[in-house]
């Protein structure tokens, strides 16, 4: 088994949890706002609060991974986290475009 440094393990797990958080946000947002049945009478406060918390965690994990990968000069994770940052902001812009 290949033994990797602690920085590389941090980057791997940070990217893994960033993707996991992103998929969780997509699942909750899609289930709450796109796949609901009937007219939405009021904004679901619990889901909106959870989405804000998850977006905050996603931004923290993505930016920490970006900073660490830049500090150690790992091009593979710089590209991955850069794509993740672009994906997060594109999702925010798309949600703003859909929901106003």
HELIX and SHEET records of a PDB file:
HELIX    1   1 UNK A    6  UNK A   29  1                                  24    
HELIX    2   2 UNK A   30  UNK A   34  3                                   5    
HELIX    3   3 UNK A   45  UNK A   72  1                                  28    
HELIX    4   4 UNK A   75  UNK A   99  1                                  25    
END                                                                             
